[in-house]
Amino acid sequence: MAKKVVASLQSASKDFAKVIKMTKSPKTGAYTFKESIVPSDNVKEFLAKK
């Protein structure tokens, strides 16, 4: 499936990036991952959000 996502992102007119953010749960201490596809301009904003 990853190959399809990359292929579809390259054919689009805008530049997009797949971003994976790791956060630690305060309750259990386990790490969770949040995946998102955002425009290249908004990558830093996405990672700065909590």
VOPARO-40367 format. One record per residue (C-alpha): residue in three letters; z, x, y. Coordinates in steps of 0.25 Angstrom, whole numbers. Example, Ala and Ser with C-alpha at 12.3 -4.5 7.8 and 13.67 -1.06 7.14 Angstrom:
2
  res      z      x      y
  ALA     31     49    -18
  SER     29     55     -4
//
This chain:
50
  res      z      x      y
  MET      0      0      0
  ALA      3     11     10
  LYS    -12     16      9
  LYS    -16      2     14
  VAL     -6      2     25
  VAL    -11     16     30
  ALA    -26     12     29
  SER    -24     -1     37
  LEU    -16      6     48
  GLN    -27     16     49
  SER    -38      6     51
  ALA    -30     -1     62
  SER    -34      1     77
  LYS    -19      4     81
  ASP    -11     16     75
  PHE      0     11     66
  ALA     11     18     59
  LYS     20     15     47
  VAL     34     17     50
  ILE     46     18     41
  LYS     60     17     47
  MET     72     21     39
  THR     85     14     43
  LYS     99     15     37
  SER    107      2     34
  PRO    121      3     40
  LYS    126     -7     29
  THR    122      0     17
  GLY    117     14     22
  ALA    104     12     14
  TYR     91     16     21
  THR     80      5     24
  PHE     66      8     28
  LYS     58     -1     38
  GLU     43      1     37
  SER     34     -4     48
  ILE     19     -2     53
  VAL     20      0     68
  PRO     10      5     79
  SER     10     20     81
  ASP     15     18     95
  ASN     28     11     91
  VAL     33     20     80
  LYS     44     26     88
  GLU     48     13     93
  PHE     49      8     79
  LEU     57     20     74
  ALA     67     19     86
  LYS     70      4     83
  LYS     83      1     75
//
